[in-house]
Amino acid sequence: MTTKYKWNMLSALGGEMIEVRDGYALGELPLTEMVMQPTRVFHAGAIVTLADEVASAAIHGGPMQDAHDTDKKFPYSVQLSVNLLTNDPVGPLRAEAKVIRKGRMTVVETTVSTADNQIAALMRSTHLMVDLKKTGPHHKR
């Protein structure tokens, strides 16, 4: 199943998911004033946000309009290890995420690439799979 849809944070930054299927996702973020440093390259936080959103999409594996309307568990990011290797003064950045271990603690490897296909960042992330109907920070209101 290939789906194009929006994730809140990525959409707010002007990015989009290009492809999402079970265990894989590809997303893109253009270089705009909103996501750039004063030096006119991507802010590290924007790069990590792109990687994290794409990793979560790869785990979820399909469209999600509202977390409470799904029977799937939601992937809370609990650990991110990111190496920032280069930056891009042109954009867009593309992030490709692949699930490497699926379970209660799911692990994803994400590669962020520049417009000229250089590796800008490598991220390995761990996500706690939470049943939103039962538990989670969203219940602490």
Residue frames as qw, qx, qy, qz and C-alpha x, y, z in Angstrom:
[[0.000, 0.889, 0.458, 0.000, 0.00, 0.00, 0.00],
 [0.407, 0.087, 0.014, 0.909, 1.46, 3.37, -1.00],
 [0.130, -0.849, -0.511, 0.019, -0.17, 6.41, 0.54],
 [0.290, 0.337, -0.081, 0.892, 0.43, 10.15, 0.53],
 [0.416, -0.784, -0.445, -0.118, -0.75, 11.99, 3.63],
 [0.069, 0.746, -0.271, 0.604, 0.25, 14.56, 6.25],
 [0.642, -0.370, -0.521, 0.423, 1.85, 14.23, 9.65],
 [0.192, -0.940, -0.275, 0.060, 1.33, 17.28, 11.88],
 [0.435, -0.727, 0.204, 0.490, 4.89, 18.43, 12.63],
 [0.492, -0.011, 0.581, 0.648, 6.29, 17.67, 9.19],
 [0.201, 0.723, 0.561, 0.351, 3.34, 19.44, 7.54],
 [0.234, -0.933, -0.165, 0.219, 3.81, 22.48, 9.79],
 [0.426, -0.578, 0.384, 0.580, 7.39, 22.77, 8.54],
 [0.464, 0.648, -0.262, -0.543, 6.31, 22.50, 4.89],
 [0.030, -0.328, 0.922, 0.203, 7.33, 18.87, 4.36],
 [0.822, 0.095, -0.041, -0.560, 5.39, 15.86, 3.19],
 [0.643, -0.155, 0.750, 0.033, 5.39, 12.09, 3.14],
 [0.362, 0.440, -0.575, -0.588, 6.10, 10.79, -0.34],
 [0.707, 0.033, -0.664, -0.241, 5.62, 7.07, 0.29],
 [0.407, -0.373, 0.653, -0.519, 4.49, 5.06, 3.29],
 [0.827, -0.024, -0.483, -0.285, 4.05, 1.32, 3.58],
 [0.856, -0.514, 0.025, -0.057, 4.54, -1.24, 6.33],
 [0.828, -0.314, 0.155, 0.438, 8.15, -0.99, 7.51],
 [0.497, 0.112, 0.293, 0.809, 9.16, 1.80, 5.10],
 [0.114, 0.914, 0.345, -0.183, 8.62, 5.52, 4.60],
 [0.494, 0.172, 0.202, 0.828, 10.06, 8.31, 2.47],
 [0.051, -0.903, -0.375, 0.202, 9.54, 11.99, 3.28],
 [0.497, 0.396, 0.126, 0.761, 10.79, 15.32, 2.02],
 [0.251, -0.825, -0.288, 0.416, 11.42, 18.75, 3.53],
 [0.476, 0.714, 0.116, 0.500, 12.12, 21.85, 1.40],
 [0.461, -0.175, -0.240, 0.836, 14.56, 24.53, 2.54],
 [0.068, -0.818, -0.359, -0.445, 12.54, 27.56, 3.64],
 [0.014, -0.617, 0.329, -0.715, 13.06, 30.46, 6.05],
 [0.760, -0.484, 0.036, -0.432, 11.11, 28.47, 8.65],
 [0.975, -0.199, 0.032, 0.093, 13.64, 25.61, 8.81],
 [0.699, 0.482, -0.185, 0.495, 16.96, 27.35, 8.15],
 [0.596, -0.477, -0.170, 0.623, 19.81, 28.63, 10.27],
 [0.051, 0.912, -0.037, -0.405, 21.05, 32.22, 9.87],
 [0.264, -0.470, 0.675, 0.504, 23.76, 30.64, 7.67],
 [0.626, 0.396, -0.215, -0.637, 21.00, 29.62, 5.21],
 [0.371, 0.139, -0.911, -0.114, 21.27, 25.86, 5.68],
 [0.670, -0.431, -0.522, -0.306, 18.86, 23.49, 7.44],
 [0.404, -0.597, 0.455, -0.524, 18.50, 23.83, 11.21],
 [0.151, 0.208, -0.958, 0.129, 19.57, 20.62, 12.97],
 [0.392, 0.166, 0.677, -0.601, 16.19, 20.46, 14.70],
 [0.670, 0.433, -0.083, -0.597, 14.42, 20.45, 11.33],
 [0.444, 0.390, -0.790, -0.163, 16.64, 17.60, 10.10],
 [0.033, -0.053, 0.928, -0.367, 15.90, 15.55, 13.22],
 [0.536, 0.284, 0.389, -0.694, 12.18, 16.34, 12.97],
 [0.645, 0.417, -0.424, -0.479, 12.11, 15.09, 9.38],
 [0.329, 0.270, -0.903, 0.053, 13.91, 11.89, 10.39],
 [0.201, 0.045, 0.805, -0.556, 11.67, 11.27, 13.41],
 [0.620, 0.330, 0.164, -0.693, 8.42, 11.83, 11.52],
 [0.634, 0.393, -0.567, -0.350, 9.50, 9.52, 8.69],
 [0.148, 0.196, -0.938, 0.246, 10.61, 6.84, 11.18],
 [0.397, 0.160, 0.638, -0.640, 7.22, 6.98, 12.90],
 [0.673, 0.397, -0.129, -0.610, 5.43, 6.74, 9.55],
 [0.448, 0.348, -0.811, -0.145, 7.47, 3.65, 8.61],
 [0.068, -0.016, 0.907, -0.415, 6.39, 1.96, 11.83],
 [0.501, 0.311, 0.416, -0.692, 2.76, 2.93, 11.46],
 [0.324, 0.005, 0.863, 0.387, 2.78, 1.82, 7.85],
 [0.103, 0.558, 0.711, 0.415, -0.21, 3.70, 6.51],
 [0.071, -0.554, -0.113, -0.821, -2.35, 6.79, 6.74],
 [0.345, -0.436, -0.692, 0.462, -3.36, 8.08, 10.13],
 [0.069, -0.690, -0.267, -0.669, -5.89, 10.87, 10.42],
 [0.460, -0.659, 0.243, -0.543, -6.39, 10.63, 14.18],
 [0.175, 0.333, -0.889, 0.259, -4.46, 8.39, 16.56],
 [0.428, 0.003, 0.677, -0.599, -7.66, 7.63, 18.47],
 [0.768, 0.346, 0.000, -0.539, -9.42, 6.31, 15.35],
 [0.560, 0.461, -0.679, -0.115, -6.96, 3.48, 14.76],
 [0.943, -0.311, -0.012, -0.114, -6.62, -0.04, 16.08],
 [0.746, 0.357, -0.326, 0.458, -2.86, 0.12, 15.56],
 [0.599, -0.631, -0.172, 0.462, -0.46, 0.96, 18.35],
 [0.232, 0.961, -0.051, 0.139, 1.22, 4.35, 18.18],
 [0.806, 0.105, -0.211, 0.543, 5.04, 4.63, 18.08],
 [0.290, -0.955, 0.045, 0.030, 6.22, 6.99, 20.84],
 [0.600, 0.569, -0.379, 0.416, 9.84, 7.96, 20.17],
 [0.717, -0.694, -0.035, 0.045, 11.85, 7.14, 23.30],
 [0.578, -0.534, 0.361, 0.500, 15.45, 7.28, 22.04],
 [0.622, 0.781, 0.022, 0.052, 17.06, 9.00, 19.06],
 [0.604, -0.469, 0.348, 0.543, 20.72, 8.70, 18.10],
 [0.541, 0.823, 0.172, 0.024, 21.57, 11.09, 15.29],
 [0.561, -0.295, 0.293, 0.716, 24.80, 11.78, 13.45],
 [0.365, 0.896, 0.123, -0.222, 24.68, 15.03, 11.46],
 [0.771, -0.052, 0.364, 0.521, 27.24, 14.64, 8.67],
 [0.246, 0.077, 0.323, 0.911, 26.67, 17.54, 6.29],
 [0.248, 0.610, 0.446, -0.607, 24.07, 20.16, 5.42],
 [0.391, 0.419, 0.646, 0.505, 22.40, 21.49, 2.31],
 [0.013, -0.391, -0.095, 0.915, 22.06, 25.15, 1.23],
 [0.262, 0.042, -0.570, -0.778, 19.61, 24.23, -1.55],
 [0.524, 0.130, 0.667, -0.514, 17.19, 21.50, -0.43],
 [0.732, -0.491, 0.055, -0.469, 15.02, 19.62, -0.33],
 [0.143, -0.380, 0.891, -0.202, 16.17, 16.98, 2.13],
 [0.797, -0.049, -0.429, -0.421, 14.79, 13.45, 1.75],
 [0.356, -0.399, 0.762, -0.365, 14.53, 10.97, 4.59],
 [0.743, 0.068, -0.589, -0.311, 14.16, 7.24, 4.07],
 [0.443, -0.418, 0.636, -0.474, 13.26, 5.06, 7.06],
 [0.696, 0.067, -0.683, -0.210, 13.31, 1.28, 7.40],
 [0.748, -0.505, 0.245, -0.354, 12.09, -0.70, 10.39],
 [0.413, 0.465, -0.779, 0.082, 14.85, -3.09, 11.45],
 [0.190, -0.107, -0.920, 0.325, 13.15, -4.63, 14.50],
 [0.466, -0.390, -0.255, -0.752, 9.44, -4.68, 15.20],
 [0.500, -0.309, -0.768, 0.254, 8.00, -5.35, 18.64],
 [0.343, -0.837, -0.387, 0.177, 7.00, -3.53, 21.82],
 [0.243, -0.765, 0.252, 0.541, 10.28, -1.65, 21.40],
 [0.747, 0.574, 0.288, 0.174, 10.62, -1.03, 17.66],
 [0.422, -0.554, 0.305, 0.650, 13.91, 0.09, 16.09],
 [0.583, 0.774, 0.245, 0.037, 14.21, 2.13, 12.88],
 [0.515, -0.267, 0.283, 0.763, 17.16, 3.25, 10.78],
 [0.335, 0.888, 0.299, -0.100, 16.67, 6.52, 8.91],
 [0.546, -0.061, 0.275, 0.789, 18.95, 8.13, 6.34],
 [0.191, 0.897, 0.214, -0.338, 18.53, 11.81, 5.47],
 [0.634, 0.122, 0.404, 0.648, 20.00, 12.81, 2.09],
 [0.004, 0.565, -0.063, -0.822, 20.73, 16.14, 0.43],
 [0.630, 0.648, 0.073, -0.422, 19.44, 17.19, -2.99],
 [0.476, 0.643, -0.579, -0.154, 22.68, 15.88, -4.53],
 [0.939, -0.079, -0.317, -0.110, 22.38, 12.51, -2.71],
 [0.290, 0.404, -0.674, 0.547, 24.98, 13.10, 0.01],
 [0.563, -0.493, -0.653, 0.118, 24.14, 11.62, 3.41],
 [0.090, -0.682, 0.120, -0.716, 23.23, 14.56, 5.64],
 [0.448, -0.429, 0.542, -0.567, 22.23, 12.55, 8.71],
 [0.535, -0.034, -0.841, -0.074, 21.95, 9.01, 10.02],
 [0.474, -0.368, 0.371, -0.709, 19.47, 8.24, 12.78],
 [0.426, -0.140, -0.894, 0.008, 18.73, 5.08, 14.72],
 [0.398, -0.322, 0.207, -0.834, 15.61, 5.40, 16.82],
 [0.159, -0.178, -0.952, 0.190, 13.72, 3.31, 19.34],
 [0.430, -0.254, -0.158, -0.852, 9.96, 3.64, 19.67],
 [0.199, 0.084, 0.864, -0.454, 7.68, 2.34, 22.42],
 [0.274, -0.261, -0.702, -0.604, 4.52, 0.91, 20.90],
 [0.149, 0.123, 0.603, -0.774, 1.57, 2.23, 22.89],
 [0.058, -0.536, -0.803, -0.253, -2.11, 1.33, 22.74],
 [0.009, -0.250, 0.057, -0.966, -3.61, 4.82, 22.86],
 [0.589, -0.479, -0.404, -0.510, -6.90, 3.50, 24.19],
 [0.801, -0.407, -0.409, 0.160, -5.17, 2.25, 27.36],
 [0.612, -0.606, -0.045, 0.506, -2.12, 4.31, 28.33],
 [0.553, 0.399, 0.173, 0.710, 0.20, 7.14, 27.42],
 [0.233, -0.179, -0.208, 0.933, 1.05, 10.78, 28.12],
 [0.205, -0.299, -0.431, -0.826, -2.10, 11.84, 26.26],
 [0.528, -0.551, -0.637, -0.110, -4.13, 10.61, 29.29],
 [0.481, -0.320, -0.408, 0.707, -2.41, 13.05, 31.69],
 [0.029, 0.514, 0.246, 0.821, -4.62, 16.06, 30.99]]
